[in-house]
Structures are given as C-alpha cells and as structure tokens.
C-alpha cells in the first residue's frame, strides 16, 4: 500500500476496496462526498490534501498502473499530501480494478466524453490544486514540480507546452504537430489574447475553487479549449511551463479523432468569440459594400480595361445586407452569452447594446423600411408613367436595388430587435 506524505495521521489515507470508489451520474450537480479516509477521518481533515492528480480513463489497462505509480512517486518525493483520482468513463478492460489495486481513488462517470470525465473528477476532487493528465503513458506524472510551483505562486491555470518541453518521435501525428495544434493555438491567441503556445496540451494544473467558479459545460474534447478560454475571459492568471510528450503505450487506436475533434475545437473558439465570428466579418462586408456601392451609384467605373457596372453594384448591396446581418448576429450572440454567463460583460460593447433598446431599434428599422418602401413605390410610378413599357435600365435599376436593400435591412433589424428582447426576458 502506498504511503503518501501528509499532515495527518495515519499516513495511509487511501484504502483500496469498495470505499475508495464513488459513482456519479454524469458530471452535473453538487460535489458528492466520497469517503476515503481510514479511521473515520472527517471532511475537515480532507481539506489538508493539497493536490489531486486526476486522470480520465477509458480502457487504459495497459498504461494506467505505470501512470499511477509515477504520480505516487512524485507525491512521495515532493513531500506533498495528495491523492490520485481516476475518473473512469465506462472502462471494460479492468482499468477500475487496476486503479483500486494501485491505491488510487476511482469515480465512475456515466456520461461519456473527455470533458464529462474531467468534470466528474473535478467535482469530487479533494485537493486544493488539481493536475489533470491522460492515463495513456504520454505524460510524465513524475515531473509535475513546475506545475505545483506556479499554482503555489498564485496561478489559476497552468498549461503544459509540449513544443517547448520536447515531443518524442511518433508521439504526435505530423498533421497535429505542424498544422492542427499550431493553427488552433494561433487562433486562440488571436481571439482571446492568451499568451499560450500549446492550447491543447493534455497536462495542465488548476486551482479547484477557481475552476468550479467557471461552471464549465462541454463534455467532449473541446473541454480543453473551454477551460482555457473561459479562464482567460474571466481574467484568470494563466501560466505555461514546458512539458514532454512521449509515445503512448496503448495498442489500440486513440480516442482522439483528428477531423471531428479538430472541428469541435475550432467551432468552439468561434462560438465563444462573437467579435471574430460575426462582428469583424460583418464590418468588413458592410464597409467594403458601402464604399463600392457609393462609387458605382452615379454610374459605371472603369479601371484600366475592366469596367464595373450594375452587376458589381448588386454584389456590393448584397455585401451590405449580409454585413448588417452579421453585425446584428454579433449583438444578439453577445447578449445571449452574457445572459447565460458564458462570457463576461464587456463595458464597451455592452454599453452600446444598452443604448440600442427595442424601441430604438424598431424606430431605426421603421425608418429604413419606409425609406426603402418609398423607393420601391417611386420606381413603380416611374414604370407606370411609361405605361409599363421600356425604361432606362441602368439608372432606375440602381434606385430599385438600393430601395430593396434598405427595405430588407429595415425588416431584418426589426426581427433582430425582437429576438434580442426575447433573449433578455428574465428566467428563473
């Protein structure tokens, strides 16, 4: 039986057997009490545990024992009072029995998914700090000292950086190493101003109480992105330390699916950044469309041998329409995300939205819609004046296109205004 260094007596605080295992249905709900003390130790004494080393597990029998022993060795050598917690996600290869035999605590998480397993483990973790890492043998649990030093110095989240620490041959697919991880990490830095070089390292440390406050929600591989993004949006201190990545010791295929999970990470980053998903593309389309439309409103423009006329004018007006729609989507998405505490309230952006009340938006929408409708009526009267015969095609068509665009924008703003107001209805 492993004997960690703790500030309580007796030192054997884990007992392999039934009492070292708990079960939670999914990962939502209140942290459950898990009795893992010998001699009737109380919850107050459990607070003396400084570190929980948490490993999500789904059929990791080939490597789990070695990972647990490395983690035990680290706790013993570093004189840290800690626990090793295995969040089992439905293993059928005897992983649970191996974990209990090695002296680790096991919690069963019925909801499938990488994020679900980690959330289930974090909920029942007893340590002040939690270090999470895969149980496939790719991470060295005997080298966690840099993570603990950063956490003790005040960091809320500590990320490992495999690119700085070293990646063993065949430890990471070339597509992940040179394209997937670098691009997704660059997008994360761009969208959220996070100075992290390896956004998706599976070895990371965190303060349990601070992570609890984030109320993380995702259940799949995108949980790795959610943790970093939500921590950054909340203003948490995020440190980064070099770590190594070894070739995993599994004979089976990895749970990670390159294209599916890569897309889930990318879509998550986009959905948590309404500015980059909606606002900035919308502003680009609106500005470029307005510039082009005003340039072509008097008539065709020739640049060299290329002439820009009514067809380019039509494309510009469509760009204006799509741009306005994207900007209104950004406003609605921001209000929804703030209302559901997915992102913090932005003083600048939220201040603008506060001014745009439903009444204000409807007034602007009515003005635009009536203006556009007036243009349509004028065009119809012009056509009627010729007994609905031939017209001056180019000049009248420009006015018709502008009128239709203005009318459509007005209707769109009215609908968006009501949708935004619905989102702000208080819920219990």
GILIN-V488060 format. One record per backbone hydrogen bond with DSSP energy under -1.0 kcal/mol. CO is the residue of the C=O (numbers start at 1). NH is the residue of the N-H. Records with the same first field share a line. If there is no record, write none. Layout:
BEGIN
CO->NH ; NH
END
This chain:
BEGIN
11->13
17->20
18->21
20->106
22->108
24->110
42->46
45->48
46->49
49->128
50->129
51->83
52->131
53->85
54->133
55->87
57->89
60->63 ; 64
63->67
64->68
65->69
66->70
67->71
68->72
69->73
70->74
71->75
72->76
73->77
74->78
75->80
81->50 ; 51
83->53
84->105
85->55
86->88 ; 107
87->57
88->109
94->98
95->99
96->100
97->101
98->102
99->104
100->103
105->86
106->22
107->88
108->24
113->117
114->118
115->119
116->120
117->121
118->122
119->123
128->208
129->52
130->206
131->54
132->204
136->249
138->246
140->143
144->148
145->149
146->150
147->151
148->152
149->153
150->155
151->154
156->207
157->239
158->205
159->241
161->165 ; 243
162->166
166->245
168->171
173->177
174->178
175->179 ; 180
176->181
179->183
180->184
181->185
182->186
183->187
184->188
185->189
186->190
187->191
188->192
189->193
194->196
198->201
203->160
204->132
205->158
206->130
207->211
208->212
209->213
212->215
219->116
220->223
221->224
222->226
223->227
224->228
225->229
226->230
227->231
228->232
229->233
230->234
231->236
232->235
237->156 ; 157
239->159
241->161
245->168
257->261
258->262
259->263
260->264
261->265
262->266
263->267
264->268
265->269
266->270
267->271
268->272
270->273
273->277
274->278 ; 279
275->280
278->282
279->283
280->284
281->285
282->286
283->287
284->288
285->289
286->290
287->291
288->292
289->293
290->294
291->295
292->296
293->297
301->308
303->306
306->303
308->301
309->313
310->314
311->315
312->316
313->317
314->318
315->319
316->320
317->321
318->322
319->323
320->324
321->325
322->326
323->327
324->328
325->329
326->330
327->331
328->332
329->333
330->334
331->335
332->336
333->337
334->338
335->339
336->340
337->342 ; 343
338->341
346->350
347->351
348->352
349->353
350->354
351->355
352->356
355->357
357->361
358->362
359->363
360->364
361->365
362->366
363->367
364->368
365->369
366->370
367->371
368->372
369->373
370->374
371->375
372->376
373->377
374->378
375->379
376->380
377->381
378->382
379->383
380->384
381->385
383->386 ; 388
384->387
391->393
392->396
393->397
394->398
395->399
396->400
397->401
398->402
399->403
400->404
401->405
402->406
403->407
404->408
405->409
406->410
407->411
408->412
409->413
410->414
411->415
412->416
413->417
414->418
415->419
416->420
417->421
418->422
419->423
420->424
422->425
END
